[in-house]
Amino acid sequence: MDICVVALGKIGLPLAVQFASKGHRVIGADVDKFAVDMVNRGEEPFPGEAHLAEKLREAVDAGLLSATTDTTAAVAAAQAVVIVVPLFVAADGTPSWDWMDAATEAVGRGLKPGTLVSYETTLPIGTTRNRFGPKLEELSGLKAGEDFHLVFSPERVLTGRVFEDLRKYPKLIGGINQASADAAMDFYRAVLDFDDRPDLADANGVWDLGSSEASEFAKLAETTYRDVNIGLANQFARYADQIDVDVLKVIDASNSQPYSHIHRPGIAVGGHCIPIYPRLYLWNDPAATVVTAAREANAGMPSYALDLLAAAHGDLTGVPVLVLGAAYRGAVKETAFSGVFPLVEGLKARGAVPFVSDPMYTDAELEALGLPAHAGEPVTAAIVQADHPEYKKLTPADLPGVTVLVDGRRATDADAWNVEGVRRVVIGG
């Protein structure tokens, strides 16, 4: 097949490489000329994705993958179009459609009869059929479901392990009609491989959920579940602090039977997915009070961590505090909705002097993010915000002068911090 992947970001580029690895000809389209030029040279535009560098080079050298800034021309040459353009969401949950609408318009102008269009960007329920379908019809002069096929098929992968996750999880699809679904089933079976999953009720592979709305709903449901579960774990952790109980022992005990699957509490919920998709769900279902409560509980955890710091240290006015970890999760160089931002602002609001360090970021990169880089200034307290593996070996000797460590991820070694004059505090400990 000839395939066009629209947007060569941290999900789109690995997808394009995966499709090419199955022998298909792939054109990646992106508005970023710098990224396009790098892809055409066989160079990854961003680090950190396992196996991407070598797979990208192989695909480009084989003549199976190229990139362009001309989305319309790429679509015109394709039998299948996969769209993975970011959708931004305001604090109140309102989607910002600019990028998605622009991409849809570019696709619509190049669309020809028989083409499959698959949206993989997470969307509010009903968007594929009611927003993008009519736009594609208007621009192409074709009828969705008759002249071209239209489906929603959510990406279900984590950056850093995209190729692994593509094999591990069923590929969900939902068409605006059965003909569209059938076309998507054939397409994804031709471009993906799947691990054997005896734990699943149905065989791992491409799963047709019956409609684009069901497929959109499934992605929002699985991610909203995680936010609600983490919110519950965080509520348990805060109560455990009140009664001096280790919440992890409680959670592990509860999860020892098959009906309990409580997640781990933590200082923040970050990333492109979990803080955002519950808001998209609420955009469809604003009466979902459980979802609202969980989102509020999780958004409040950085402030709670600062409460723990103040309780252990005392007044924070003028106190230099080092936030360890700018990334939203360990071993991933990404700060989307990271807890570092509310922590820094919260420290400033309490009169403290915040600094930030992260083994994955240079001082210049931190400063470019608006974060005060730590240049070795003495600090009195520290907060672990990201569970980088490097922090497992962190000791008080690495932070001379620190009297309080709030480990918001339980990333440090408790025994190493059992030192006179230094207090280590954990959430739910």
C-alpha positions as CSV (number, residue, x, y, z in Angstrom):
1,M,0.0,0.0,0.0
2,D,0.8,3.7,-0.2
3,I,0.2,5.2,3.2
4,C,0.2,8.8,4.4
5,V,0.8,9.5,8.1
6,V,-0.1,13.1,9.1
7,A,2.1,14.5,11.9
8,L,5.5,13.0,12.6
9,G,5.6,13.5,16.3
10,K,6.4,11.0,19.1
11,I,3.5,8.7,18.0
12,G,3.2,9.5,14.3
13,L,6.8,8.9,13.3
14,P,7.0,5.4,15.0
15,L,3.7,4.5,13.4
16,A,5.1,5.5,10.0
17,V,8.2,3.5,10.6
18,Q,6.1,0.5,11.7
19,F,4.0,0.6,8.5
20,A,7.2,0.8,6.4
21,S,8.7,-2.1,8.3
22,K,5.8,-4.3,6.9
23,G,6.9,-3.4,3.3
24,H,4.5,-0.5,2.6
25,R,5.4,2.8,1.1
26,V,4.9,5.6,3.6
27,I,4.9,9.3,3.2
28,G,5.0,11.3,6.5
29,A,3.5,14.7,6.4
30,D,4.3,17.4,8.9
31,V,4.3,21.2,9.0
32,D,7.7,21.2,10.7
33,K,10.2,21.4,7.9
34,F,13.1,20.7,10.3
35,A,11.5,17.4,11.3
36,V,10.7,16.6,7.7
37,D,14.3,17.2,6.6
38,M,15.7,15.0,9.5
39,V,13.4,12.1,8.6
40,N,14.4,12.3,5.0
41,R,18.0,12.0,6.2
42,G,17.1,9.0,8.3
43,E,17.7,10.9,11.5
44,E,15.2,10.8,14.4
45,P,14.0,14.3,15.3
46,F,13.7,13.4,19.0
47,P,15.5,11.1,21.3
48,G,14.3,8.4,23.7
49,E,12.1,6.1,21.6
50,A,13.3,2.5,21.8
51,H,14.5,1.1,18.4
52,L,13.3,4.2,16.5
53,A,16.8,5.3,15.3
54,E,17.7,2.0,13.6
55,K,14.2,1.3,12.3
56,L,13.9,4.8,10.8
57,R,17.3,4.5,9.1
58,E,16.4,1.0,7.7
59,A,13.0,2.3,6.3
60,V,14.6,5.4,4.7
61,D,17.5,3.5,3.2
62,A,15.0,0.9,1.8
63,G,13.1,3.7,0.0
64,L,10.0,2.9,1.9
65,L,9.7,6.1,4.0
66,S,10.0,9.7,3.1
67,A,8.6,12.9,4.5
68,T,7.0,16.1,3.1
69,T,5.4,19.4,4.3
70,D,2.8,19.0,1.5
71,T,0.1,17.1,3.2
72,T,-2.4,17.4,0.4
73,A,0.0,15.9,-2.2
74,A,0.9,13.1,0.2
75,V,-2.8,12.3,0.7
76,A,-3.4,12.3,-3.0
77,A,-0.8,9.6,-3.5
78,A,-2.1,7.4,-0.6
79,Q,-4.6,4.6,-0.3
80,A,-4.7,5.0,3.5
81,V,-4.3,8.2,5.6
82,V,-3.6,8.0,9.4
83,I,-3.9,11.3,11.3
84,V,-2.1,11.7,14.6
85,V,-2.1,15.5,15.0
86,P,-2.1,16.8,18.6
87,L,-5.4,18.1,20.0
88,F,-4.9,20.8,22.7
89,V,-7.4,21.2,25.5
90,A,-8.0,24.3,27.6
91,A,-8.2,24.2,31.4
92,D,-12.0,24.0,31.3
93,G,-11.9,21.0,28.9
94,T,-12.7,22.9,25.7
95,P,-10.8,21.4,22.8
96,S,-8.7,23.7,20.6
97,W,-9.4,22.6,17.1
98,D,-7.0,24.7,15.1
99,W,-4.4,22.1,14.3
100,M,-6.8,19.3,13.8
101,D,-9.0,21.4,11.5
102,A,-6.0,22.5,9.5
103,A,-4.9,18.9,9.1
104,T,-8.4,17.8,8.1
105,E,-8.6,20.5,5.5
106,A,-5.3,19.5,4.0
107,V,-6.4,15.9,3.9
108,G,-9.7,16.8,2.4
109,R,-8.2,18.7,-0.5
110,G,-6.1,15.6,-1.5
111,L,-8.7,12.9,-0.8
112,K,-9.6,10.6,-3.7
113,P,-12.2,7.8,-4.0
114,G,-11.5,4.6,-2.1
115,T,-9.1,6.1,0.4
116,L,-9.3,5.1,4.1
117,V,-9.0,7.9,6.6
118,S,-8.2,6.9,10.2
119,Y,-8.1,9.4,13.0
120,E,-5.8,8.2,15.8
121,T,-5.7,11.4,17.9
122,T,-7.9,11.1,21.0
123,L,-11.1,13.0,20.4
124,P,-14.4,13.8,22.2
125,I,-17.1,11.3,21.4
126,G,-18.9,12.0,18.1
127,T,-16.1,14.1,16.6
128,T,-15.1,11.7,13.8
129,R,-18.6,11.4,12.4
130,N,-20.0,14.9,13.2
131,R,-17.1,17.3,12.8
132,F,-14.4,15.8,10.6
133,G,-16.6,13.7,8.3
134,P,-18.5,16.7,7.0
135,K,-15.3,18.7,6.6
136,L,-13.7,16.0,4.5
137,E,-16.9,15.7,2.4
138,E,-17.1,19.4,1.8
139,L,-13.5,19.7,0.7
140,S,-13.2,16.5,-1.4
141,G,-16.7,16.5,-2.9
142,L,-16.9,12.8,-1.8
143,K,-19.3,11.0,0.4
144,A,-18.0,9.6,3.7
145,G,-18.8,5.9,4.0
146,E,-19.5,5.6,0.3
147,D,-16.8,7.2,-1.7
148,F,-14.1,7.0,1.0
149,H,-13.8,5.2,4.3
150,L,-13.7,6.9,7.7
151,V,-12.8,5.4,11.1
152,F,-11.6,6.3,14.5
153,S,-8.8,4.1,15.8
154,P,-7.1,5.5,19.0
155,E,-3.4,5.3,19.6
156,R,-2.9,3.2,22.8
157,V,0.9,3.5,23.3
158,L,3.3,5.2,25.6
159,T,6.3,7.2,24.3
160,G,9.5,5.4,24.8
161,R,7.9,2.0,24.1
162,V,5.7,2.5,21.1
163,F,6.8,-0.5,19.1
164,E,6.4,-2.8,22.1
165,D,2.9,-1.4,22.8
166,L,1.7,-1.7,19.2
167,R,2.2,-5.5,19.5
168,K,0.9,-5.8,23.0
169,Y,-2.5,-4.2,22.9
170,P,-5.5,-4.8,20.6
171,K,-6.0,-2.2,17.9
172,L,-9.4,-0.7,18.4
173,I,-11.3,0.5,15.4
174,G,-14.8,2.0,14.8
175,G,-16.2,3.1,11.5
176,I,-18.9,5.5,10.6
177,N,-20.4,2.4,8.8
178,Q,-19.6,-1.2,8.3
179,A,-17.8,-0.7,5.0
180,S,-15.4,1.8,6.7
181,A,-14.8,-0.7,9.5
182,D,-14.0,-3.5,7.1
183,A,-11.5,-1.4,5.3
184,A,-9.8,-0.4,8.6
185,M,-9.7,-4.1,9.7
186,D,-7.9,-5.0,6.5
187,F,-5.5,-2.1,6.8
188,Y,-4.4,-2.5,10.4
189,R,-4.0,-6.3,9.9
190,A,-1.6,-5.5,7.1
191,V,0.5,-3.0,9.0
192,L,0.7,-4.4,12.6
193,D,1.8,-7.5,14.3
194,F,0.4,-8.7,17.6
195,D,1.7,-10.7,20.6
196,D,-0.1,-13.7,21.8
197,R,-2.3,-12.6,24.7
198,P,-4.0,-15.7,26.4
199,D,-5.2,-13.3,29.1
200,L,-7.6,-11.6,26.7
201,A,-11.2,-12.9,26.2
202,D,-10.8,-12.5,22.4
203,A,-7.6,-13.0,20.4
204,N,-5.2,-10.1,20.3
205,G,-5.5,-8.2,17.0
206,V,-7.8,-5.7,15.4
207,W,-11.1,-5.3,17.3
208,D,-14.1,-3.7,15.7
209,L,-16.2,-1.9,18.3
210,G,-19.1,-1.3,16.0
211,S,-19.0,2.5,15.6
212,S,-16.6,5.5,15.6
213,E,-18.4,6.7,18.8
214,A,-17.7,3.4,20.6
215,S,-14.1,3.6,19.6
216,E,-13.8,7.2,20.8
217,F,-15.5,6.3,24.0
218,A,-13.2,3.3,24.7
219,K,-10.1,5.5,24.5
220,L,-11.6,8.1,26.9
221,A,-12.9,5.4,29.2
222,E,-9.5,3.6,29.6
223,T,-7.6,6.8,30.3
224,T,-10.3,8.3,32.5
225,Y,-10.4,5.1,34.5
226,R,-6.7,5.6,35.3
227,D,-7.2,9.1,36.5
228,V,-10.1,8.1,38.7
229,N,-8.1,5.2,40.1
230,I,-5.1,7.4,40.8
231,G,-7.4,9.9,42.4
232,L,-8.8,7.3,44.7
233,A,-5.2,6.1,45.6
234,N,-4.3,9.7,46.4
235,Q,-7.3,10.1,48.7
236,F,-6.3,6.9,50.5
237,A,-2.7,8.2,50.8
238,R,-3.8,11.5,52.3
239,Y,-5.9,9.6,54.9
240,A,-3.1,7.2,55.6
241,D,-0.9,10.2,56.5
242,Q,-3.6,11.2,59.0
243,I,-3.6,7.9,60.8
244,D,0.1,7.1,60.4
245,V,-0.3,4.0,58.1
246,D,1.8,3.1,55.1
247,V,-0.7,3.2,52.3
248,L,1.4,1.0,49.9
249,K,1.0,-1.9,52.4
250,V,-2.7,-1.3,52.4
251,I,-2.9,-1.2,48.6
252,D,-0.7,-4.3,48.1
253,A,-2.9,-6.1,50.6
254,S,-6.1,-5.0,48.8
255,N,-4.7,-6.0,45.4
256,S,-3.8,-9.5,46.6
257,Q,-7.3,-10.6,45.6
258,P,-8.5,-10.4,42.0
259,Y,-11.2,-7.7,42.4
260,S,-9.0,-4.8,43.5
261,H,-6.6,-3.0,41.2
262,I,-5.7,0.1,43.1
263,H,-3.0,2.2,41.4
264,R,-0.1,4.0,43.2
265,P,-0.5,7.5,44.7
266,G,2.0,10.2,43.7
267,I,2.9,13.8,43.7
268,A,1.4,14.6,40.3
269,V,-0.4,13.2,37.2
270,G,1.3,14.5,34.1
271,G,1.7,13.7,30.4
272,H,-0.3,14.2,27.3
273,C,-3.0,11.7,28.2
274,I,-4.2,11.2,31.8
275,P,-4.6,14.9,32.8
276,I,-6.3,15.7,29.5
277,Y,-8.6,13.0,28.4
278,P,-10.8,13.0,31.4
279,R,-11.5,16.7,30.5
280,L,-12.5,15.6,27.0
281,Y,-14.8,13.0,28.6
282,L,-16.3,15.7,30.8
283,W,-16.8,17.9,27.7
284,N,-19.2,15.1,26.5
285,D,-20.6,14.2,30.0
286,P,-20.3,17.2,32.4
287,A,-22.5,15.5,34.9
288,A,-19.9,12.9,35.7
289,T,-19.1,14.0,39.2
290,V,-16.8,11.0,39.9
291,V,-14.5,12.1,37.1
292,T,-14.6,15.7,38.2
293,A,-13.7,14.8,41.8
294,A,-10.8,12.6,40.7
295,R,-9.4,15.3,38.4
296,E,-9.6,17.8,41.2
297,A,-8.0,15.4,43.7
298,N,-5.0,14.7,41.4
299,A,-4.6,18.3,40.4
300,G,-4.2,19.1,44.1
301,M,-1.4,16.7,44.9
302,P,1.5,19.1,44.2
303,S,0.0,21.5,46.8
304,Y,-0.4,18.6,49.2
305,A,3.3,17.7,48.8
306,L,4.2,21.3,49.7
307,D,2.0,21.0,52.8
308,L,4.0,17.9,53.8
309,L,7.2,19.9,53.2
310,A,6.0,22.8,55.3
311,A,4.9,20.5,58.1
312,A,8.3,18.8,58.2
313,H,10.5,21.9,57.7
314,G,8.4,24.8,59.0
315,D,8.1,28.2,57.4
316,L,9.4,28.1,53.9
317,T,10.0,31.8,53.5
318,G,13.4,32.3,51.9
319,V,14.2,28.6,52.0
320,P,16.0,27.2,48.9
321,V,14.2,24.1,47.7
322,L,15.4,21.8,44.9
323,V,12.7,20.1,42.8
324,L,14.3,16.8,41.5
325,G,12.8,16.0,38.1
326,A,11.2,18.2,35.5
327,A,9.9,15.3,33.4
328,Y,6.3,14.2,34.0
329,R,7.5,10.6,34.5
330,G,10.8,8.8,35.0
331,A,13.2,8.1,32.1
332,V,11.1,10.2,29.6
333,K,12.3,13.6,28.4
334,E,8.9,15.2,28.3
335,T,7.4,17.9,30.5
336,A,3.7,17.9,29.3
337,F,1.6,18.8,32.4
338,S,4.5,17.9,34.6
339,G,4.1,18.4,38.3
340,V,7.2,20.5,38.3
341,F,5.3,23.6,37.1
342,P,2.7,23.8,40.0
343,L,5.5,22.8,42.4
344,V,7.7,25.7,41.4
345,E,4.8,28.2,41.4
346,G,3.6,26.8,44.8
347,L,7.0,27.2,46.3
348,K,7.2,30.8,45.1
349,A,3.8,31.5,46.5
350,R,5.0,30.2,49.9
351,G,8.0,32.5,49.8
352,A,10.6,29.7,49.1
353,V,13.4,30.0,46.5
354,P,12.8,27.1,44.0
355,F,15.4,25.4,41.9
356,V,15.0,22.5,39.4
357,S,17.4,19.8,38.2
358,D,16.8,16.8,36.0
359,P,19.4,14.3,34.7
360,M,17.7,14.4,31.2
361,Y,17.8,18.2,30.8
362,T,20.6,20.7,30.6
363,D,20.4,23.9,32.6
364,A,19.7,25.8,29.3
365,E,16.8,23.5,28.5
366,L,15.3,24.0,31.9
367,E,15.6,27.8,31.7
368,A,13.9,27.6,28.3
369,L,11.0,25.9,30.0
370,G,10.7,28.8,32.5
371,L,12.2,26.6,35.2
372,P,15.0,28.0,37.5
373,A,17.9,25.6,36.9
374,H,20.0,24.5,39.9
375,A,23.6,25.5,39.4
376,G,24.9,23.9,42.6
377,E,23.4,26.5,45.0
378,P,23.1,25.0,48.6
379,V,19.5,24.0,49.3
380,T,17.8,23.1,52.6
381,A,15.0,20.9,51.3
382,A,14.3,18.8,48.2
383,I,11.3,17.3,46.5
384,V,11.4,14.3,44.2
385,Q,8.9,15.0,41.4
386,A,9.9,12.4,38.8
387,D,10.8,8.8,39.4
388,H,14.1,8.8,37.4
389,P,16.1,5.7,38.0
390,E,19.1,7.9,39.0
391,Y,17.3,8.9,42.2
392,K,17.4,5.4,43.5
393,K,21.1,6.0,44.3
394,L,20.5,9.5,45.7
395,T,21.8,10.1,49.2
396,P,22.0,13.0,51.6
397,A,25.7,13.3,50.7
398,D,24.6,14.3,47.2
399,L,22.6,17.2,48.7
400,P,24.7,18.6,51.5
401,G,22.7,20.8,53.8
402,V,19.3,19.2,53.0
403,T,17.3,18.5,56.2
404,V,14.0,17.5,54.6
405,L,13.4,15.3,51.5
406,V,9.8,14.9,50.3
407,D,9.9,11.9,48.0
408,G,6.7,12.2,46.0
409,R,7.4,9.1,44.0
410,R,9.1,6.8,46.5
411,A,12.0,6.8,44.1
412,T,14.8,7.1,46.7
413,D,16.2,4.4,49.0
414,A,14.7,4.7,52.4
415,D,17.7,3.1,54.1
416,A,20.1,5.6,52.4
417,W,18.1,8.5,53.9
418,N,18.0,7.1,57.4
419,V,20.5,9.6,58.5
420,E,20.5,11.7,61.7
421,G,19.4,15.3,61.0
422,V,17.7,14.5,57.8
423,R,14.0,13.6,57.4
424,R,12.5,11.7,54.5
425,V,8.8,12.1,53.9
426,V,6.7,10.1,51.5
427,I,3.1,10.6,50.4
428,G,0.9,8.1,52.3
429,G,3.7,7.0,54.5
